[in-house]
Each structure stands twice: as C-alpha cells, then as structure tokens.
Amino acid sequence: MHWIKPFALLIILLLANGHSLAQPPWIKAAPSDARSSSTISIDNTTFAVTFKGDFTEAERDKLTQWLKLVGQSMTTVYGRLPLNTIMVEFIPYRKANEPVPFGKVIRWPKQGISFYVNPAISLDRFINDWTAYHEFSHLMIPYPGDDAMWFSEGLASYYQNLVMARAGVLSPLAAWQKIFDGFVRGANDTKRQDLTLGELSPQMWQNRSFMRVYWSGAYYFMAVDIALREQGQSLDEVMLGLQQCCLHKSRDWTVTELIQTLDQLSHSRVFSEQYQQSINSKQLQGFEPAFNQIGLGLKGGKLYQMKTNKLGLSQQIMTQAIP
C-alpha cells in the first residue's frame, strides 16, 4: 500500500507525475540553507547535482550511485544521454514508504529533473523504481506545450519500460506486460468519450483523464516504433537524429512541428499518419493486434511469446539497437 492520498496517488503513481506542478501540495520544501553540490560525468554528459536538504554522506553516495546507474541505463536508447548538461536536484521526503514519491522535469533556465526521495530506502528499491527512467525519457524531446501532454507523457511512458528492460531491471516480457496493463488502464478511462484525444489532452487535469492521455500517447509511440522497424528503421534511430539536429536549439516547439521534423528524419510519414489516427480517437482501443504484430499472444490478460516469424521483434525493441 502506498501512503499517498487517493487523488495524489492517481496523479503520481499511475504515471501522472504532475510535471506542471511546482511541487506536490502535501510536500514541504527542504530548508534552503541546507544544500551541497557535486558533478557526475557519464560519457558526454555532465550531471550538475544539488542535494537540497539534510542528507548523510552515505545517503548522498547512494543517490549518486543510483543516478549513475540510471544515467547509464538511458544510454541504451541511442548510445548517449540527450543533453550535454543535466541539472539534478534531490529533496528529502522521509515520510514516504517508496524511494521516489515525486519527480518533475525542469525546462528552464536549464534542463534537468527534481526528485523528492526517501534516502533511507535501499539502493535496490531505487533501481527498481520507474520514476527516474520516466523523467529522463522526457528529455529526449523538446517540451511540446501543455496542449500536447499526450505526446510528451506518451513518449516517457513508453520508453521508461524499454529502458528498464534494456538495463536488466525488467525482463522483456515483463516490460511488455507493463505496457499492455497501461493500455488497459487507458482503455478503462472512459470519462470523456465525447472528446477526442486532441481535445482532451489540454483538459487532462480538469477531467482527471490521466490514464487515457498518458497511455494513448504511449500507444502512439509503440505503433510508430513497430511501423518504423518494419521499414528497417527504429524509433531509437529517429530519436538520435532529433538529438543531433535539434535538442541544442533554444526555441519553442509545437507538437506539429515536432512531428514534421520526425517525419523528415525518418524519410517517411509514419509519425504524421499515426498522429491523425491518435489525435482524433475518442477511446484507447484496438491495441491488442499491435502485440500480435511483434510476436506476443494474449491469454487471460497475460502476454506470452508466440512461435511466429515475428517472434524476434518484441525482443529487438527491448534490446539496445544503437551501440
């Protein structure tokens, strides 16, 4: 059982981390005069780390080790982290009975992530917690604006499971099961079927339609990834192209501009064609065939490997493709 109140539990634990909140209302900020800083280098990326609040030396060492492991795990997407410098701040919240009760992406003035943590919890539990993999995945794309929450949260919800599998935290089948279970939660979120995904996404908070928005977005990226791989490409490769061409640019992006760029990078219309289907949908449905496409069957809500010529695709997606 989690300690968070029901509405906060819905927002935070079911893949709705509250990126547009300054901080959750039930967490008081750590004292501003208690802080220490350090830097960590992973390949071409420097983490500028700030511990805001009271941490023991052992706790700082543990969180530093965790950050290194997560950072290295993120390089399984395309061989490096998306940014040259990433700001990371740790804020203690010792009442939590989980390692990371809250995380949020920081986009300005420098990009990074703020983590509220219970530093007394074991390193193993930190490594097995999904929050950091989700938050770091956000940094692979520019922020497309509040109107396109489905796009940014969908990417992070899809990639958090891929990265955890590639890092060995989850088995490939367990990672696919988590994605499937997320789609089921999205399909069961039927509160506003009068609205298309494009209409609902800007109203996600008012309608509390987190599951449909997040997991419709994740399904978009899974469908795109499958389509690209059937053309001899992958979502990983296109994300690398985006990193090389565009993440260093200081500018605002719309989701349509991002999709046009991704089409150009993939020399296809995969992103825009799937966009039209997703943005006009009024319910997350019809996702089961996508699992069959990659060689996974379904029985009683549980996925299993089928003996088909598509068997390798489910494994390929959960494997690092770019050295």
C-alpha positions in Angstrom: 0.0 0.0 0.0 1.2 3.5 -0.8 1.0 6.3 1.7 -0.2 8.9 -0.7 -3.8 10.2 -0.6 -6.1 8.9 -3.3 -6.0 11.9 -5.7 -2.3 12.3 -5.3 -1.9 8.5 -5.8 -3.8 8.7 -9.0 -1.7 11.6 -10.3 1.7 10.4 -9.2 1.8 6.6 -9.1 -0.2 5.8 -12.2 2.2 7.6 -14.5 0.9 11.1 -13.9 3.8 12.7 -12.2 2.5 16.2 -12.2 5.1 17.9 -14.4 3.2 21.2 -14.4 3.1 21.5 -10.6 5.8 23.4 -8.8 5.7 20.6 -6.2 3.0 18.5 -4.7 1.0 20.4 -2.1 1.5 17.7 0.5 5.3 18.0 0.5 7.0 20.9 2.3 10.2 22.2 0.7 13.5 21.3 2.3 15.4 24.1 4.1 17.0 26.3 1.5 20.2 26.8 3.6 20.9 23.0 3.8 22.5 22.0 0.5 25.6 20.6 -1.2 26.6 20.2 -4.8 28.6 17.8 -7.0 29.1 16.8 -10.6 29.0 13.4 -12.3 30.1 12.6 -15.8 28.6 9.9 -18.0 30.2 9.8 -21.5 29.4 13.2 -23.0 27.0 14.4 -20.3 27.7 16.2 -17.0 25.1 15.9 -14.2 25.1 19.0 -12.0 23.8 17.6 -8.8 22.4 19.5 -5.9 21.3 18.0 -2.6 18.7 20.4 -1.1 18.1 19.5 2.5 19.7 17.2 5.1 21.4 14.1 3.7 24.1 12.0 5.3 27.2 11.2 3.4 26.1 7.6 2.9 22.8 8.8 1.5 24.5 11.2 -0.9 26.7 8.3 -2.0 23.7 6.0 -2.5 21.8 8.6 -4.6 24.9 9.4 -6.6 25.4 5.7 -7.4 21.7 5.4 -8.3 21.9 8.4 -10.6 25.0 6.9 -12.4 23.1 3.6 -12.9 20.0 5.4 -14.3 22.1 7.6 -16.5 24.0 4.7 -17.9 20.7 2.9 -18.5 19.4 5.8 -20.5 22.3 5.5 -22.9 20.7 2.2 -24.2 18.3 4.3 -26.3 20.9 5.7 -28.7 24.4 5.4 -27.1 24.4 8.6 -25.1 22.2 10.9 -23.0 20.2 13.5 -24.8 21.8 16.6 -23.3 25.4 17.7 -22.6 24.4 19.1 -19.2 21.5 17.9 -17.0 20.6 19.5 -13.7 19.5 17.1 -11.0 18.3 18.1 -7.5 17.4 15.8 -4.7 15.0 16.9 -2.0 14.4 14.6 1.0 10.9 13.4 2.0 11.4 10.9 4.7 7.7 10.1 5.3 7.5 8.2 2.0 7.4 4.4 2.0 8.7 4.4 -1.5 12.0 5.7 -2.8 10.8 8.4 -5.2 7.3 9.7 -4.4 7.6 12.6 -6.8 9.7 13.7 -9.8 9.3 16.6 -12.2 11.2 17.8 -15.3 12.7 21.3 -15.2 12.9 23.0 -18.6 14.1 26.5 -17.6 16.5 28.1 -17.2 18.5 24.9 -17.6 17.0 21.5 -18.2 17.0 18.8 -15.6 15.0 16.9 -13.0 13.9 17.4 -9.5 13.4 14.3 -7.3 11.7 14.1 -4.0 13.3 11.0 -2.3 13.3 9.0 0.9 17.1 8.5 1.1 16.8 5.8 3.8 15.3 3.3 1.4 17.6 0.7 -0.1 19.5 1.2 -3.4 17.8 -1.9 -4.9 14.4 -0.3 -4.5 15.6 3.0 -6.1 16.9 1.0 -9.1 13.6 -0.8 -9.5 11.5 2.3 -9.2 10.2 3.6 -12.6 10.2 7.3 -11.8 13.7 8.3 -12.9 13.5 6.3 -16.2 10.2 8.1 -16.9 11.6 11.6 -16.1 14.8 11.2 -18.0 12.9 10.0 -21.1 11.2 13.4 -21.2 14.5 15.0 -22.0 14.7 13.2 -25.3 12.3 15.7 -26.9 11.7 19.4 -26.5 8.6 20.2 -24.5 5.7 20.4 -27.0 3.5 22.5 -24.7 0.6 21.8 -22.3 -1.7 21.2 -25.2 0.3 18.1 -26.2 0.7 16.3 -22.9 -0.3 13.1 -24.6 2.8 13.3 -26.7 5.4 14.1 -24.1 3.9 11.8 -21.4 3.3 9.1 -24.0 7.0 9.0 -25.0 8.1 8.9 -21.4 5.6 6.1 -20.5 6.7 4.0 -23.5 10.4 4.5 -23.1 10.6 4.0 -19.3 9.7 0.3 -19.8 12.1 -0.1 -22.7 15.0 1.3 -20.8 14.2 -0.7 -17.7 14.2 -3.9 -19.8 17.4 -2.9 -21.6 19.1 -2.2 -18.2 18.0 -5.6 -16.9 15.7 -4.2 -14.3 12.7 -5.9 -16.1 12.6 -8.9 -18.4 11.4 -8.1 -21.9 8.1 -9.9 -21.4 7.5 -8.1 -18.0 8.2 -4.8 -19.7 5.6 -5.5 -22.4 3.2 -6.6 -19.8 3.5 -3.3 -18.0 2.9 -1.5 -21.3 -0.2 -3.7 -22.0 -1.5 -3.1 -18.5 -1.1 0.6 -19.0 -3.1 0.4 -22.2 -5.9 -1.4 -20.3 -6.0 1.4 -17.8 -6.1 3.9 -20.6 -9.0 2.0 -22.2 -10.9 1.9 -19.0 -10.6 5.7 -18.6 -13.9 6.4 -20.3 -15.0 9.6 -18.5 -14.9 11.9 -21.6 -15.5 9.9 -24.7 -17.2 12.9 -26.2 -13.8 14.5 -26.6 -11.0 13.5 -29.0 -7.5 12.9 -27.6 -6.5 16.3 -29.1 -9.4 18.0 -27.3 -8.9 16.1 -24.0 -5.2 16.5 -23.6 -5.2 20.2 -22.7 -8.1 19.4 -20.3 -6.4 16.4 -18.7 -6.1 17.9 -15.2 -9.7 19.2 -15.1 -11.1 15.9 -16.3 -8.6 13.7 -14.4 -8.2 11.8 -17.6 -4.6 10.9 -16.9 -4.7 7.3 -17.9 -6.3 7.8 -21.3 -4.0 10.7 -22.2 -0.8 9.1 -21.0 -1.4 5.6 -22.4 -2.9 6.8 -25.7 0.4 8.7 -26.1 2.4 5.5 -25.3 0.3 3.5 -27.8 1.2 6.2 -30.5 4.9 5.6 -29.9 4.6 1.9 -29.8 2.7 1.9 -33.1 5.2 4.3 -34.7 8.1 2.1 -33.4 6.6 -1.0 -35.0 6.0 0.7 -38.3 9.5 2.1 -38.4 11.1 -1.3 -37.6 9.0 -2.9 -40.4 10.7 -0.4 -42.7 14.1 -1.2 -41.5 14.4 1.8 -39.0 13.6 2.3 -35.4 12.3 4.9 -33.0 15.7 4.9 -31.3 17.4 5.9 -34.5 14.9 8.7 -35.2 15.3 10.0 -31.6 19.1 10.1 -32.2 18.5 12.1 -35.3 16.4 14.5 -33.3 19.1 14.8 -30.6 21.7 15.6 -33.2 19.7 18.1 -35.2 17.6 19.9 -32.7 17.9 19.4 -28.9 20.7 22.0 -28.7 18.4 24.7 -30.2 16.9 27.2 -27.8 13.4 27.6 -29.2 9.8 26.7 -28.6 8.2 23.8 -30.4 4.6 22.8 -31.2 3.7 19.1 -31.5 3.0 19.5 -35.2 6.5 21.0 -35.7 8.0 18.1 -33.8 6.0 15.5 -35.9 7.0 17.2 -39.1 10.7 17.1 -38.1 10.4 13.4 -37.1 8.9 12.6 -40.4 11.8 14.3 -42.2 14.3 12.5 -40.1 12.7 9.1 -40.8 12.1 9.9 -44.5 8.6 8.8 -44.0 5.1 9.9 -43.0 4.9 7.3 -40.1 4.7 10.0 -37.4 2.1 12.2 -39.1 -0.1 9.3 -40.3 -0.3 7.8 -36.8 -0.8 11.3 -35.4 -4.0 11.7 -37.3 -5.4 8.4 -36.0 -4.4 9.1 -32.4 -5.4 12.8 -32.1 -8.9 12.1 -33.4 -9.5 9.0 -31.2 -12.2 9.1 -28.5 -11.1 6.0 -26.7 -7.9 3.9 -26.4 -8.9 0.7 -28.1 -7.8 -1.8 -30.7 -4.2 -2.1 -29.3 -4.2 -6.0 -28.9 -3.2 -6.6 -32.6 0.0 -4.5 -32.1 1.2 -7.1 -29.6 0.4 -9.8 -32.1 2.5 -7.9 -34.7 5.6 -8.2 -32.6 5.0 -11.9 -31.7 3.2 -11.7 -28.4 -0.1 -13.5 -27.7 -2.6 -12.7 -25.0 -4.5 -15.1 -22.7 -6.4 -14.1 -19.6 -4.8 -10.6 -19.7 -1.3 -12.0 -19.7 1.1 -11.8 -22.6 3.2 -14.7 -23.9 5.7 -15.3 -26.7 4.1 -16.8 -29.8 6.0 -19.1 -32.1 5.8 -16.9 -35.2 8.2 -15.2 -37.6 7.6 -12.0 -35.7 9.0 -13.5 -32.5 12.2 -11.5 -32.7 10.6 -8.1 -32.9 9.4 -8.0 -29.3 12.9 -8.8 -28.2 14.5 -6.4 -30.7 12.6 -3.4 -29.3 13.6 -4.3 -25.8 17.3 -4.5 -26.8 19.8 -1.7 -27.3 19.9 -1.2 -31.1 22.5 1.5 -31.4 26.0 0.9 -29.9 
